[in-house]
Amino acid sequence: MSTPSPTRIAAALPAEYRARLTDIAREVGFPAGTRLFNEGGHAGRFWIVRSGTVGLDVHVPGRQAAVIESLGSGELVGWSWLFPPHTWHFGAEAMSPVRAHEFDAATVRTMMEADPRFGAAMWRWVAQVLAHRLVSARVRLLDLYAPHGSGSSL
């Protein structure tokens, strides 16, 4: 049996904090092909996928956007809402029909400030997600654009 990924909410946050988030969530759905956000746009909300798949992509000048990761059930879509100036660093698109919990970023940041333990747990989770996403982006971009055999042994 495999260990749940620390980037999934169930493995990252205690039940009490997951419940606090669920209490303020809005259930949303996106048809396949819907853009959730684009690089450079205002990051005023974020999502936790309930079902379906969301592709994270990065703009590549002169080419089609490169999908760097696919996110599924229990995964966080969007971390830029936590870091000023709250601007998206990637883009995201529903790759299949998606059902998700949507959160207002300002509300969650206020909750984090009001309860330092909740805030610390959220920061840890988002940091784990961020570290994972940066590694995934690096690996994917090397796969797509580096000459064969040029990858590092990291």
Stockholm file with secondary structure:
# STOCKHOLM 1.0

chainA/1-154         MSTPSPTRIAAALPAEYRARLTDIAREVGFPAGTRLFNEGGHAGRFWIVRSGTVGLDVHVPGRQAAVIESLGSGELVGWSWLFPPHTWHFGAEAMSPVRAHEFDAATVRTMMEADPRFGAAMWRWVAQVLAHRLVSARVRLLDLYAPHGSGSSL
#=GR chainA/1-154 SS CCCCCTTBHHHHSCHHHHHHHHHHCEEEEECTTCEEECTTSBCCEEEEEEESCEEEEECCTTSCCEEEEEECTTBEECCGGGSTTCBCSSEEEESSCEEEEEEEHHHHHHHHHHCHHHHHHHHHHHHHHHHHHHHHHHHHHHHHHSCTTCCCCC
#=GC SS_cons         CCCCCTTBHHHHSCHHHHHHHHHHCEEEEECTTCEEECTTSBCCEEEEEEESCEEEEECCTTSCCEEEEEECTTBEECCGGGSTTCBCSSEEEESSCEEEEEEEHHHHHHHHHHCHHHHHHHHHHHHHHHHHHHHHHHHHHHHHHSCTTCCCCC
//
